[in-house]
């Protein structure tokens, strides 16, 4: 597995395909690069594709921290520079969705466009922040049931494939407590509307059911955003409805990039 070291932290990634623009896939909270496998395989037929394991995740190093969305974005910018990707289309899911937004805001010279697949919430009420902090504290204390319940209740529909639910749980529950708690806090502390105000590249938002961010709100935070919405798929819509997500990204590339 190829790796790049940034400031002492080893970052793992997978690369395949050729063609411009390059696409970079960024997974979400306590996930890994395999969570965009259907899309990476599809686009590698005509594009250079890089799938990353964020620090703390997958095969990347898992330092004690701190973890922040800005650090994740800076890691990706560094990797993109080292790989000579030019201005790439960067696709992120959940926490990865707000990470690619921050990447576009902080490193516009690296980004041709962004795709946010059901990104983490942009607007978070105080009581929800309080609940997230309680969950992070429980994770740090080694309590698995609150984390498991949060994943099942918030990320899946009653009709979701049980085998997929168990596969996702297997990966997410395996994340070390310090990573899971730190990255969760990072996602809930991030000022997404402020990053959106600095984003100047074409953007696609693909909502799930129910969406973390209503499309009409996304249009207020990010004027000019292209909104899509998958049918019959929960938060992991890139895995539950891969053809729908892939088709929307294809159309976005054709008409906006």
Buried (B, 14 or more C-beta within 10 A) or exposed (E): EEEBEBEEBBBBBBBBBEEBBBBBBBBBBBBBBBBBBBBBBBBBEBBBBBBBBBBBBBBBBBBEBEBBBBBBBBBBBBBBBEBEBBBBBBBBBBBBBBBBBBBBBBBBEBBBBBBBBBBBBBEBEEEEEEBBBEBBEBBEEEEEEBBEEBBEEEBBBEEBEEEBBEBBBEBBEEBBBBBBBBBBBBBBEBEBBEBBEEBEBBBBBBBBBEBBBBBEBBBEBBEEBBBBBBEEBBBBBBBBBBEBBBBBBBEBBEEBB
